[in-house]
């Protein structure tokens, strides 16, 4: 038994020795081949980069590590830089690209490059190309000769490698923890710079062969581009907001981009916001659970920095706007600053064929001049579609109108349907809006009318408020039809030194008795339709102009016409004279008694 065990031990020992010998020989062979191949790889790689880029770019690195048997190699301290002299020559010959790159990275790893296949078939197939902590700087300069109709070069990428390879294919190219810097150099002397970090990019199936350049399913020889970005935070240049989101995911093959939990967070409280500027300024707070794009044209964006998307979806969010009237208002001419006009003057070209809004809560609030009262109006569960959002000339030539059809619940109660039609080519900012608000209790409006307008709605039911308005930079014309029942209001005033409002009995009585029509139509069936002819104050914003125009129609519908207002003023003046006369008579009687 001991002899048998001893024989087995000897066999095992010889087997282990043989295995060790083979390992040593393989290691030595790998080292030898690697050492022999290093200068060849270095030379060929540098030559390949030069030839495939028409001598525009060169590659430098500090060291090469290669293992022929396992097919794993790496470069360290890599730099890919453009030759500025070559670039200037390309500009003169009208062959320069719109984008110029500077790339640095700690390590470039090549995994599984299948050396046997390379040797036998002259096909370089790489499973993974890994860029570790790359820093990429892209400078964009638009050249007129690089339009979308520019004919392709007579030489394909395959022509540059055909002497060396029949095929160059990389299954996956990974950029891990990348930082990206974009320089817009299209405004002479005023470059615009954007930067982003912690970015992960995966490029799928990069192929150069005799047919890949003609494959329309590929984007720059790639089957797909996947971008992931997590926990992003950005401080806006005006130091007023933080823009944040949890995740961003993009796939070029589908053209889909998704942003989860986007937030635009103000840095200051509602009352302190705007104090750094010294005047009242709208404070925005935005929270969106889901923002999705589909049909994004990545090729167009890379070439011209023009964003095109077939569809955009915004869902499950809030948009809150607050203005602090304790600060002075900035006197500013706002002619030419309607939303569709600002879109046309934007720095970058944009087209969203269809924008869908779903379950969005919108609110607008103001503080009074003392900062004690806050009025708010809400548009809850807003949904609808905005089509042809664009500032691109070709798109506007096909369709010059941006149209919005939206539905919401005012104060969570009355259903509001509104349609906007914006003329994107009109020099005077022409647009129109029409819609209807129906079936709502008037008292729901007290949240805004009482603190800001000092008007309390005691009773009243809104049956329907319909409007149809044509407007431009200077004037709004149209009609407002306001059908309601049992309207009664109380006019309020502030109590000096106290944080409360009290009813003005006499003026409220006069308003209800002499001005306000309690019903429309009235008891005789007469319905009052208010014609609109409202001249815009040049400092009024877009939403202010819309609100003032509708409010003019509401006032006229309830009977608050200029003539009625004058009657009330005359009546109040008459009461004041009677009150003064009464005081004077009392004073004279008291004087007679003392004598």
VEXPA-880201 format. One line per field, with one value per residue (C-alpha): chain; residue number from 1; x, y, z; residue in one letter. Coordinates in Angstrom, 2 decimals, padded with zeros to 5 digits, always signed. Example, Ala and Ser with C-alpha at 12.3 -4.5 7.8 and 13.67 -1.06 7.14 Angstrom:
BEGIN
mol	c(A,A)
seq	c(1,2)
u	c(+012.30,+013.67)
v	c(-004.50,-001.06)
w	c(+007.80,+007.14)
type	c(A,S)
END
This chain:
BEGIN
mol	c(A,A,A,A,A,A,A,A,A,A,A,A,A,A,A,A,A,A,A,A,A,A,A,A,A,A,A,A,A,A,A,A,A,A,A,A,A,A,A,A,A,A,A,A,A,A,A,A,A,A,A,A,A,A,A,A,A,A,A,A,A,A,A,A,A,A,A,A,A,A,A,A,A,A,A,A,A,A,A,A,A,A,A,A,A,A,A,A,A,A,A,A,A,A,A,A,A,A,A,A,A,A,A,A,A,A,A,A,A,A,A,A,A,A,A,A,A,A,A,A,A,A,A,A,A,A,A,A,A,A,A,A,A,A,A,A,A,A,A,A,A,A,A,A,A,A,A,A,A,A,A,A,A,A,A,A,A,A,A,A,A,A,A,A,A,A,A,A,A,A,A,A,A,A,A,A,A,A,A,A,A,A,A,A,A,A,A,A,A,A,A,A,A,A,A,A,A,A,A,A,A,A,A,A,A,A,A,A,A,A,A,A,A,A,A,A,A,A,A,A,A,A,A,A,A,A,A,A,A,A,A,A,A,A,A,A,A,A,A,A,A,A,A,A,A,A,A,A,A,A,A,A,A,A,A,A,A,A,A,A,A,A,A,A,A,A,A,A,A,A,A,A,A,A,A,A,A,A,A,A,A,A,A,A,A,A,A,A,A,A,A,A,A,A,A,A,A,A,A,A,A,A,A,A,A,A,A,A,A,A,A,A,A,A,A,A,A,A,A,A,A,A,A,A,A,A,A,A,A,A,A,A,A,A,A,A,A,A,A,A,A,A,A,A,A,A,A,A,A,A,A,A,A,A,A,A,A,A,A,A,A,A,A,A,A,A,A,A,A,A,A,A,A,A,A,A,A,A,A,A,A,A,A,A,A,A,A,A,A,A,A,A,A,A,A,A,A,A,A,A,A,A,A,A,A,A,A,A,A,A,A,A,A,A,A,A,A,A,A,A,A,A,A,A,A,A,A,A,A,A,A,A,A,A,A,A,A,A,A,A,A,A,A,A,A,A,A,A,A,A,A,A,A,A,A,A,A,A,A,A,A,A,A,A,A,A,A,A,A,A,A,A,A,A,A,A,A,A,A,A,A,A,A,A,A,A,A,A,A,A,A,A,A,A,A,A,A,A,A,A,A,A,A,A,A,A,A,A,A,A,A,A,A,A,A,A,A,A,A,A,A,A,A,A,A,A,A,A,A,A,A,A,A,A,A,A,A,A,A,A,A,A,A,A,A,A,A,A,A,A,A,A,A,A,A,A,A,A,A,A,A,A,A,A,A,A,A,A,A,A,A,A,A,A,A,A,A,A,A,A,A,A,A,A,A,A,A,A,A,A,A,A,A,A,A)
seq	c(1,2,3,4,5,6,7,8,9,10,11,12,13,14,15,16,17,18,19,20,21,22,23,24,25,26,27,28,29,30,31,32,33,34,35,36,37,38,39,40,41,42,43,44,45,46,47,48,49,50,51,52,53,54,55,56,57,58,59,60,61,62,63,64,65,66,67,68,69,70,71,72,73,74,75,76,77,78,79,80,81,82,83,84,85,86,87,88,89,90,91,92,93,94,95,96,97,98,99,100,101,102,103,104,105,106,107,108,109,110,111,112,113,114,115,116,117,118,119,120,121,122,123,124,125,126,127,128,129,130,131,132,133,134,135,136,137,138,139,140,141,142,143,144,145,146,147,148,149,150,151,152,153,154,155,156,157,158,159,160,161,162,163,164,165,166,167,168,169,170,171,172,173,174,175,176,177,178,179,180,181,182,183,184,185,186,187,188,189,190,191,192,193,194,195,196,197,198,199,200,201,202,203,204,205,206,207,208,209,210,211,212,213,214,215,216,217,218,219,220,221,222,223,224,225,226,227,228,229,230,231,232,233,234,235,236,237,238,239,240,241,242,243,244,245,246,247,248,249,250,251,252,253,254,255,256,257,258,259,260,261,262,263,264,265,266,267,268,269,270,271,272,273,274,275,276,277,278,279,280,281,282,283,284,285,286,287,288,289,290,291,292,293,294,295,296,297,298,299,300,301,302,303,304,305,306,307,308,309,310,311,312,313,314,315,316,317,318,319,320,321,322,323,324,325,326,327,328,329,330,331,332,333,334,335,336,337,338,339,340,341,342,343,344,345,346,347,348,349,350,351,352,353,354,355,356,357,358,359,360,361,362,363,364,365,366,367,368,369,370,371,372,373,374,375,376,377,378,379,380,381,382,383,384,385,386,387,388,389,390,391,392,393,394,395,396,397,398,399,400,401,402,403,404,405,406,407,408,409,410,411,412,413,414,415,416,417,418,419,420,421,422,423,424,425,426,427,428,429,430,431,432,433,434,435,436,437,438,439,440,441,442,443,444,445,446,447,448,449,450,451,452,453,454,455,456,457,458,459,460,461,462,463,464,465,466,467,468,469,470,471,472,473,474,475,476,477,478,479,480,481,482,483,484,485,486,487,488,489,490,491,492,493,494,495,496,497,498,499,500,501,502,503,504,505,506,507,508,509,510,511,512,513,514,515,516,517,518,519,520,521,522,523,524,525,526,527,528,529,530,531,532,533,534,535,536,537,538,539,540,541,542,543,544,545,546,547,548,549,550,551,552,553,554,555,556,557,558,559,560,561,562,563,564,565,566,567,568,569,570,571,572,573,574,575,576,577,578,579,580,581,582,583,584,585,586,587,588,589,590,591,592,593,594,595)
u	c(+000.00,+002.83,+004.58,+001.42,+001.09,+004.75,+004.38,+001.38,+003.33,+006.24,+003.86,+002.13,+005.48,+006.64,+003.35,+003.63,+007.22,+006.19,+003.32,+005.66,+008.14,+005.43,+004.26,+007.80,+008.31,+005.02,+005.88,+009.29,+007.81,+005.18,+007.81,+010.08,+007.31,+006.05,+009.50,+010.00,+006.59,+006.69,+008.63,+006.59,+003.30,+004.49,+005.52,+002.52,+000.02,+001.44,+001.48,-002.09,-003.39,-001.60,-002.81,-006.42,-006.75,-004.90,-002.03,-004.39,-003.90,-000.92,-000.80,+001.80,+002.15,+004.76,+004.78,+003.32,+002.41,+001.40,+000.67,+000.47,-000.91,-003.78,-004.39,-004.24,-002.31,-002.31,-000.92,-000.29,-000.31,-001.91,-002.30,-004.07,-003.54,-004.22,-001.55,-002.60,-000.58,-002.37,-005.69,-005.08,-004.23,-007.45,-009.40,-007.82,-008.63,-012.19,-011.72,-011.46,-013.94,-016.27,-014.93,-011.35,-010.35,-007.70,-007.73,-005.76,-006.14,-004.25,-004.59,-005.81,-006.42,-007.02,-008.53,-008.67,-007.34,-007.16,-003.55,-003.99,-006.88,-004.79,-001.86,-003.87,-006.66,-005.29,-008.39,-007.86,-010.83,-010.82,-013.38,-012.93,-011.13,-011.10,-010.36,-009.63,-010.41,-010.25,-010.29,-011.82,-011.86,-013.91,-013.76,-016.57,-016.32,-018.97,-017.73,-020.08,-018.52,-019.54,-023.29,-025.42,-025.28,-021.51,-020.45,-018.54,-014.82,-013.79,-011.74,-013.45,-011.89,-011.14,-008.84,-006.55,-006.11,-006.50,-002.72,-002.46,-005.83,-008.91,-011.01,-010.74,-013.51,-013.99,-017.01,-017.07,-015.33,-015.77,-015.06,-015.11,-015.42,-014.82,-014.68,-015.82,-015.23,-017.08,-015.85,-018.16,-015.78,-018.36,-018.48,-015.13,-013.52,-016.32,-015.92,-018.66,-017.46,-019.44,-017.96,-019.19,-017.59,-018.36,-019.58,-019.73,-019.89,-020.10,-019.58,-020.88,-019.46,-017.07,-016.26,-013.99,-014.13,-014.87,-018.61,-019.07,-018.88,-021.93,-023.97,-026.73,-027.55,-024.18,-023.33,-019.70,-019.05,-020.76,-023.86,-024.73,-023.65,-024.78,-024.32,-024.91,-024.60,-025.58,-025.96,-025.39,-025.35,-024.70,-024.61,-026.12,-023.88,-026.12,-025.57,-029.33,-030.03,-028.74,-029.75,-029.74,-030.89,-030.42,-029.85,-029.45,-029.49,-029.15,-028.95,-028.20,-029.66,-033.13,-032.60,-034.05,-032.92,-034.33,-033.76,-034.98,-035.85,-034.77,-034.73,-034.09,-033.52,-033.33,-030.48,-032.52,-035.89,-038.97,-038.60,-034.81,-034.70,-033.77,-032.14,-028.74,-030.08,-031.94,-035.25,-038.20,-037.44,-039.46,-038.23,-038.63,-038.73,-039.00,-039.29,-039.84,-039.94,-039.60,-038.27,-038.00,-036.86,-037.27,-036.00,-032.92,-030.61,-027.16,-025.39,-026.96,-026.08,-022.44,-022.13,-023.97,-024.90,-028.52,-030.92,-033.69,-036.16,-039.33,-040.99,-040.47,-042.45,-042.65,-044.57,-045.30,-043.83,-044.32,-043.48,-043.78,-043.14,-043.00,-042.50,-041.57,-043.18,-041.35,-038.49,-038.77,-039.69,-037.14,-038.40,-037.60,-039.02,-040.25,-041.31,-039.99,-039.74,-042.73,-041.83,-041.86,-039.75,-037.16,-037.07,-036.16,-033.30,-031.83,-028.12,-028.64,-030.93,-033.73,-036.63,-039.05,-041.76,-044.12,-043.96,-046.30,-047.15,-048.79,-049.76,-047.92,-048.91,-048.23,-048.55,-047.91,-047.64,-046.88,-046.17,-047.76,-045.55,-045.30,-044.43,-047.28,-049.71,-049.09,-051.55,-051.40,-053.21,-052.74,-053.21,-053.32,-052.97,-052.05,-051.77,-051.68,-049.54,-047.29,-046.27,-043.57,-041.29,-038.54,-036.24,-034.84,-035.55,-036.24,-038.77,-040.49,-040.68,-042.71,-044.87,-044.58,-046.88,-046.22,-049.48,-050.30,-053.47,-053.54,-056.04,-055.80,-057.84,-057.75,-057.36,-057.91,-061.53,-062.61,-061.57,-059.66,-059.11,-056.83,-055.28,-052.33,-051.15,-047.79,-046.58,-042.87,-042.07,-044.10,-041.92,-044.57,-044.80,-048.32,-050.13,-053.66,-055.31,-058.78,-060.43,-062.95,-063.11,-066.24,-068.19,-066.27,-067.13,-065.98,-064.81,-061.97,-060.31,-060.03,-056.54,-055.32,-057.96,-058.10,-054.38,-053.39,-056.54,-058.17,-061.37,-063.19,-065.75,-068.66,-070.61,-070.82,-070.76,-068.81,-070.76,-068.39,-065.66,-064.92,-062.35,-060.97,-058.07,-055.72,-052.59,-049.15,-046.39,-048.67,-052.37,-054.91,-058.34,-061.18,-064.12,-064.69,-067.97,-068.45,-071.54,-072.13,-074.78,-075.24,-072.05,-071.34,-068.01,-066.54,-063.82,-061.11,-058.50,-055.41,-055.49,-052.54,-050.12,-051.95,-051.64,-055.28,-057.78,-061.19,-064.22,-065.01,-068.74,-069.85,-067.70,-068.64,-072.31,-071.91,-069.97,-072.66,-075.58,-074.39,-071.74,-071.75,-074.29,-075.11,-076.02,-075.02,-077.35,-079.64,-083.23,-084.44,-082.11,-079.76,-076.20,-073.27,-070.32,-067.27,-065.33,-061.55,-059.26,-056.34,-053.15,-050.05,-047.84,-044.32,-042.95,-045.61,-044.54,-046.27,-048.34,-049.13,-050.48,-052.67,-053.97,-054.73,-056.51,-058.77,-059.32,-060.54,-063.16,-064.19,-064.58,-066.74,-068.85,-069.69,-070.51,-067.30,-067.08,-065.30,-068.70,-069.77,-066.47,-067.01,-070.53,-069.16,-066.44,-069.09,-071.30,-068.40,-067.52,-071.15,-071.11,-067.83,-069.31,-072.41,-070.16,-068.09,-071.23,-072.59,-069.37,-069.44,-073.04,-072.17,-069.19,-071.33,-073.95,-071.29,-069.86,-073.29,-073.79,-070.45,-071.36)
v	c(+000.00,+002.40,+001.60,+002.49,+005.81,+006.59,+006.01,+008.31,+010.98,+010.74,+011.00,+014.03,+015.69,+015.16,+016.48,+019.62,+020.12,+019.77,+022.21,+024.71,+024.28,+024.95,+028.03,+029.37,+028.75,+030.44,+033.39,+033.67,+033.36,+035.96,+038.32,+037.73,+038.25,+041.25,+042.80,+042.15,+043.49,+046.65,+048.79,+047.37,+048.11,+051.60,+052.46,+050.90,+052.47,+055.95,+055.49,+054.19,+057.23,+059.60,+057.90,+057.39,+061.09,+062.58,+063.58,+065.76,+063.80,+062.15,+059.77,+059.72,+057.37,+056.61,+052.79,+049.72,+046.48,+043.49,+039.79,+038.06,+034.76,+036.25,+039.08,+041.80,+045.03,+048.50,+051.97,+054.37,+058.18,+058.51,+061.82,+062.32,+065.85,+067.68,+069.25,+072.92,+073.50,+070.64,+071.94,+075.40,+073.83,+071.81,+075.02,+076.68,+073.64,+073.51,+070.02,+070.78,+069.08,+071.13,+069.48,+069.37,+067.08,+066.95,+063.63,+062.54,+059.36,+057.45,+054.09,+052.58,+048.84,+046.42,+043.09,+039.96,+041.16,+037.57,+037.47,+034.18,+035.65,+038.75,+036.64,+034.23,+036.42,+039.97,+040.78,+042.76,+041.91,+043.39,+042.45,+045.57,+048.87,+050.55,+054.24,+054.78,+058.29,+060.05,+063.82,+064.96,+068.54,+069.28,+072.65,+073.35,+075.78,+075.72,+075.92,+076.75,+074.07,+071.38,+071.43,+068.32,+068.02,+067.92,+064.95,+062.18,+061.86,+059.55,+057.60,+055.44,+054.57,+051.14,+052.67,+053.83,+050.37,+048.07,+047.72,+046.34,+044.80,+043.32,+044.23,+046.31,+045.60,+046.52,+045.00,+047.45,+050.76,+051.95,+055.41,+055.04,+058.08,+060.49,+064.27,+066.25,+069.90,+071.57,+074.89,+076.75,+078.83,+080.24,+083.71,+085.43,+086.54,+085.06,+081.29,+079.50,+076.69,+073.82,+070.99,+067.72,+064.95,+061.42,+060.40,+056.82,+056.18,+052.83,+052.55,+049.34,+047.36,+049.77,+048.26,+049.22,+046.92,+047.16,+047.75,+049.39,+053.00,+052.41,+050.83,+053.36,+051.61,+052.75,+056.09,+056.94,+053.20,+052.38,+050.30,+052.20,+054.91,+054.56,+057.38,+057.18,+059.94,+059.69,+062.12,+065.21,+068.69,+071.99,+075.54,+078.01,+080.94,+083.49,+081.66,+081.48,+077.79,+074.24,+071.94,+068.28,+064.88,+061.29,+059.48,+060.23,+057.45,+057.78,+055.27,+056.53,+053.46,+054.26,+058.01,+057.80,+059.91,+059.59,+061.86,+060.75,+063.12,+066.43,+069.37,+073.08,+074.22,+077.91,+078.83,+081.41,+081.47,+082.99,+086.34,+086.59,+085.58,+088.48,+090.48,+089.97,+091.86,+094.47,+094.09,+091.71,+088.65,+085.52,+082.56,+079.18,+075.81,+072.77,+069.08,+066.50,+062.77,+061.83,+063.62,+061.55,+062.27,+059.97,+060.20,+062.29,+062.79,+062.41,+062.79,+066.23,+067.30,+066.27,+067.97,+071.24,+071.24,+071.25,+069.28,+067.47,+065.15,+063.62,+063.61,+064.84,+063.77,+065.63,+063.82,+063.87,+067.14,+070.63,+074.09,+076.85,+080.53,+083.11,+086.88,+089.02,+092.45,+093.72,+094.49,+097.24,+096.15,+096.53,+098.80,+096.88,+097.02,+093.49,+093.96,+091.04,+088.70,+086.42,+082.71,+082.00,+085.12,+084.07,+080.63,+082.25,+084.21,+081.20,+080.51,+076.90,+075.42,+073.29,+071.28,+069.14,+067.93,+066.97,+067.86,+065.92,+067.18,+064.89,+065.42,+068.70,+070.98,+074.65,+077.53,+081.26,+083.24,+086.80,+088.47,+091.84,+094.90,+094.32,+090.63,+089.65,+088.13,+085.61,+085.09,+081.98,+080.57,+076.92,+074.92,+071.32,+068.03,+069.88,+067.78,+068.37,+068.62,+071.34,+070.77,+072.21,+073.70,+075.01,+077.87,+076.17,+078.02,+074.89,+073.64,+077.04,+077.17,+073.95,+075.02,+078.53,+077.85,+076.40,+075.11,+074.21,+072.45,+072.19,+071.17,+071.92,+072.40,+075.95,+075.83,+072.09,+072.78,+074.36,+072.60,+074.90,+074.09,+076.52,+076.58,+078.76,+079.39,+081.16,+082.58,+081.74,+084.01,+087.10,+090.14,+091.61,+088.44,+087.58,+084.82,+083.84,+081.99,+080.67,+078.40,+077.99,+077.63,+076.03,+074.80,+076.38,+078.04,+081.66,+081.41,+079.12,+082.23,+083.93,+082.46,+085.01,+087.77,+088.37,+088.81,+090.58,+092.21,+092.89,+091.41,+088.57,+086.55,+085.96,+083.87,+083.08,+080.11,+080.23,+078.40,+079.21,+081.71,+081.56,+083.69,+084.14,+086.60,+087.74,+089.50,+090.80,+092.87,+095.87,+095.00,+092.29,+092.09,+089.61,+088.69,+087.31,+085.63,+085.15,+083.22,+083.09,+083.21,+084.81,+086.90,+088.95,+090.40,+092.20,+094.81,+094.45,+096.72,+096.20,+097.09,+099.30,+097.58,+094.26,+091.19,+090.99,+092.26,+093.77,+094.37,+097.86,+097.89,+101.01,+100.48,+096.78,+097.74,+100.23,+097.75,+095.07,+097.51,+099.84,+098.02,+094.27,+092.30,+089.38,+087.14,+086.86,+086.34,+088.45,+087.76,+089.00,+086.62,+089.37,+088.08,+090.50,+089.68,+091.82,+093.09,+093.24,+096.02,+096.01,+097.93,+096.29,+098.13,+097.75,+096.56,+093.84,+090.21,+087.64,+086.12,+089.55,+090.68,+087.57,+087.96,+091.69,+091.07,+088.36,+090.42,+093.33,+091.04,+089.69,+093.21,+094.35,+091.18,+091.73,+095.39,+097.07,+099.36,+102.73,+104.46,+102.35,+102.98,+106.71,+106.44,+104.74,+107.37,+110.11,+108.34,+107.88,+111.55,+112.46,+110.35,+111.91,+115.41,+114.42,+113.00,+116.18,+118.36,+116.29,+116.67,+120.43,+120.72,+118.72,+120.97,+124.13,+122.77,+121.93,+125.45,+127.04,+124.94,+126.09,+129.74)
w	c(+000.00,+000.86,-002.45,-004.39,-002.53,-003.14,-006.88,-007.01,-005.14,-007.62,-010.60,-009.07,-008.37,-011.97,-013.29,-011.13,-012.29,-015.92,-015.43,-013.78,-016.64,-019.24,-017.30,-017.11,-020.82,-021.70,-019.49,-021.07,-024.56,-023.76,-022.39,-025.38,-027.93,-026.01,-025.89,-029.60,-030.51,-028.37,-030.86,-033.74,-031.97,-031.01,-034.55,-036.28,-033.88,-034.34,-038.09,-038.07,-036.16,-038.52,-041.68,-040.59,-039.65,-042.64,-040.31,-038.25,-035.00,-033.36,-030.40,-027.62,-024.63,-021.97,-022.11,-023.81,-022.10,-024.22,-023.73,-027.09,-025.82,-023.80,-026.22,-023.58,-024.08,-022.55,-023.07,-020.19,-020.05,-023.47,-025.29,-028.62,-029.89,-033.17,-035.33,-035.57,-038.76,-040.50,-039.18,-040.67,-044.03,-043.90,-043.25,-046.30,-048.44,-047.02,-045.62,-041.90,-039.53,-037.35,-034.18,-032.94,-030.05,-027.33,-025.42,-022.35,-020.31,-017.66,-019.32,-022.56,-022.26,-025.13,-024.13,-026.30,-029.64,-030.99,-032.27,-034.17,-036.19,-036.82,-038.05,-040.23,-041.62,-041.20,-039.12,-035.96,-033.71,-030.21,-027.58,-025.46,-025.69,-022.27,-021.70,-018.01,-016.64,-020.00,-020.30,-023.60,-024.86,-027.96,-029.72,-032.15,-035.03,-037.71,-041.31,-044.16,-046.33,-043.80,-044.43,-044.42,-048.22,-048.36,-050.53,-048.83,-049.35,-052.16,-049.65,-047.05,-043.66,-045.07,-047.69,-044.90,-043.34,-046.35,-046.76,-043.25,-042.37,-043.98,-040.97,-037.80,-035.32,-031.67,-029.93,-027.04,-026.41,-022.82,-021.46,-017.67,-015.40,-018.25,-018.07,-021.07,-021.94,-024.80,-026.25,-028.62,-030.72,-033.14,-031.56,-032.20,-028.95,-026.84,-026.55,-024.60,-022.35,-020.83,-018.80,-017.32,-015.29,-014.00,-017.43,-018.72,-022.47,-024.25,-028.02,-029.55,-032.49,-034.21,-037.61,-040.49,-043.48,-047.18,-046.60,-043.17,-044.38,-046.59,-043.78,-043.01,-039.74,-038.36,-036.85,-037.56,-038.09,-034.76,-034.14,-030.97,-028.55,-024.92,-022.40,-018.65,-016.10,-012.42,-009.52,-011.63,-010.06,-011.79,-010.39,-012.84,-013.91,-012.15,-008.82,-008.21,-008.85,-008.66,-011.52,-010.46,-011.61,-010.44,-013.72,-017.42,-020.00,-023.76,-026.62,-030.13,-031.87,-030.54,-030.19,-026.68,-023.75,-020.24,-017.24,-013.80,-010.96,-012.44,-010.02,-010.44,-006.85,-005.91,-003.58,-001.68,+000.09,-001.50,+000.30,-000.05,-003.70,-005.96,-003.16,-004.82,-007.83,-005.78,-007.60,-007.82,-009.92,-010.65,-008.58,-010.28,-008.58,-010.86,-010.02,-012.75,-012.08,-015.75,-018.83,-022.00,-025.55,-028.53,-032.08,-031.23,-034.22,-032.64,-035.97,-036.48,-032.95,-033.31,-036.69,-035.97,-032.26,-033.43,-031.25,-033.08,-031.35,-032.73,-029.33,-025.78,-022.71,-019.39,-016.66,-012.94,-011.79,-010.37,-011.62,-009.01,-009.75,-006.93,-007.15,-004.16,-004.38,-001.28,-003.67,-006.30,-009.78,-012.53,-015.27,-018.44,-021.93,-022.66,-026.25,-028.25,-025.24,-025.74,-025.34,-029.09,-029.72,-027.15,-028.77,-032.09,-030.51,-028.66,-029.19,-030.31,-032.95,-031.55,-032.93,-030.90,-033.23,-030.38,-026.69,-024.41,-020.93,-018.38,-014.73,-014.20,-011.29,-012.05,-009.60,-009.63,-006.38,-005.30,-001.98,-001.30,-000.82,+002.93,+002.55,+004.90,+002.40,-000.32,-003.13,-005.30,-008.31,-009.26,-012.44,-011.31,-013.22,-016.41,-019.54,-023.27,-026.42,-027.84,-031.46,-033.74,-031.09,-033.34,-034.30,-037.42,-040.67,-042.73,-040.20,-040.04,-043.84,-043.74,-040.79,-039.28,-036.30,-032.86,-031.39,-027.79,-026.62,-022.82,-020.15,-016.44,-013.27,-011.89,-008.12,-008.42,-009.30,-012.57,-015.78,-018.13,-021.82,-023.64,-027.11,-028.14,-031.69,-032.06,-035.36,-035.36,-038.31,-037.34,-036.66,-034.32,-032.16,-033.32,-031.44,-030.49,-027.64,-027.00,-024.49,-021.73,-017.95,-016.54,-013.50,-010.65,-007.34,-007.31,-003.69,-004.83,-006.29,-002.88,-002.46,-004.98,-005.10,-001.33,-000.47,-003.70,-005.05,-001.63,-003.05,-001.35,-003.29,-000.91,-003.39,-007.06,-009.39,-012.66,-015.34,-018.19,-018.96,-022.71,-024.55,-028.06,-028.38,-031.18,-029.91,-030.85,-029.24,-028.69,-028.74,-027.87,-029.50,-029.15,-026.94,-023.45,-022.47,-018.74,-017.60,-013.82,-011.08,-007.64,-007.62,-004.50,-003.36,-000.37,-000.73,+001.90,+003.44,+005.59,+009.28,+010.10,+012.47,+012.26,+010.03,+009.05,+006.50,+007.25,+005.08,+003.77,+004.37,+002.46,-000.62,-000.72,-000.55,-003.37,-005.50,-005.15,-005.44,-008.20,-010.21,-010.13,-012.10,-009.84,-012.80,-016.45,-018.22,-016.04,-015.02,-018.43,-020.28,-021.46,-021.79,-021.68,-023.96,-023.40,-026.43,-025.85,-027.01,-024.58,-025.26,-023.82,-021.37,-022.78,-019.43,-019.09,-019.42,-021.62,-018.79,-017.33,-020.69,-021.00,-017.45,-017.80,-021.10,-019.63,-016.47,-018.60,-020.13,-016.71,-015.31,-018.20,-017.98,-014.31,-015.02,-013.92,-016.96,-016.88,-016.72,-013.71,-011.98,-012.45,-011.01,-007.91,-007.54,-007.83,-005.29,-002.86,-003.29,-002.56,+000.63,+001.66,+001.19,+003.17,+005.90,+005.99,+006.10,+008.97,+010.92,+010.30,+011.56,+014.69,+015.26,+014.97,+017.40,+019.95,+019.58,+020.16,+023.31,+024.73,+024.11)
type	c(X,X,X,X,X,X,X,X,X,X,X,X,X,X,X,X,X,X,X,X,X,X,X,X,X,X,X,X,X,X,X,X,X,X,X,X,X,X,X,X,X,X,X,X,X,X,X,X,X,X,X,X,X,X,X,X,X,X,X,X,X,X,X,X,X,X,X,X,X,X,X,X,X,X,X,X,X,X,X,X,X,X,X,X,X,X,X,X,X,X,X,X,X,X,X,X,X,X,X,X,X,X,X,X,X,X,X,X,X,X,X,X,X,X,X,X,X,X,X,X,X,X,X,X,X,X,X,X,X,X,X,X,X,X,X,X,X,X,X,X,X,X,X,X,X,X,X,X,X,X,X,X,X,X,X,X,X,X,X,X,X,X,X,X,X,X,X,X,X,X,X,X,X,X,X,X,X,X,X,X,X,X,X,X,X,X,X,X,X,X,X,X,X,X,X,X,X,X,X,X,X,X,X,X,X,X,X,X,X,X,X,X,X,X,X,X,X,X,X,X,X,X,X,X,X,X,X,X,X,X,X,X,X,X,X,X,X,X,X,X,X,X,X,X,X,X,X,X,X,X,X,X,X,X,X,X,X,X,X,X,X,X,X,X,X,X,X,X,X,X,X,X,X,X,X,X,X,X,X,X,X,X,X,X,X,X,X,X,X,X,X,X,X,X,X,X,X,X,X,X,X,X,X,X,X,X,X,X,X,X,X,X,X,X,X,X,X,X,X,X,X,X,X,X,X,X,X,X,X,X,X,X,X,X,X,X,X,X,X,X,X,X,X,X,X,X,X,X,X,X,X,X,X,X,X,X,X,X,X,X,X,X,X,X,X,X,X,X,X,X,X,X,X,X,X,X,X,X,X,X,X,X,X,X,X,X,X,X,X,X,X,X,X,X,X,X,X,X,X,X,X,X,X,X,X,X,X,X,X,X,X,X,X,X,X,X,X,X,X,X,X,X,X,X,X,X,X,X,X,X,X,X,X,X,X,X,X,X,X,X,X,X,X,X,X,X,X,X,X,X,X,X,X,X,X,X,X,X,X,X,X,X,X,X,X,X,X,X,X,X,X,X,X,X,X,X,X,X,X,X,X,X,X,X,X,X,X,X,X,X,X,X,X,X,X,X,X,X,X,X,X,X,X,X,X,X,X,X,X,X,X,X,X,X,X,X,X,X,X,X,X,X,X,X,X,X,X,X,X,X,X,X,X,X,X,X,X,X,X,X,X,X,X,X,X,X,X,X,X,X,X,X,X,X,X,X,X,X,X,X,X,X,X,X,X,X,X,X,X,X,X,X,X,X,X,X,X,X,X,X,X,X,X,X,X,X,X,X,X,X,X,X,X,X,X)
END
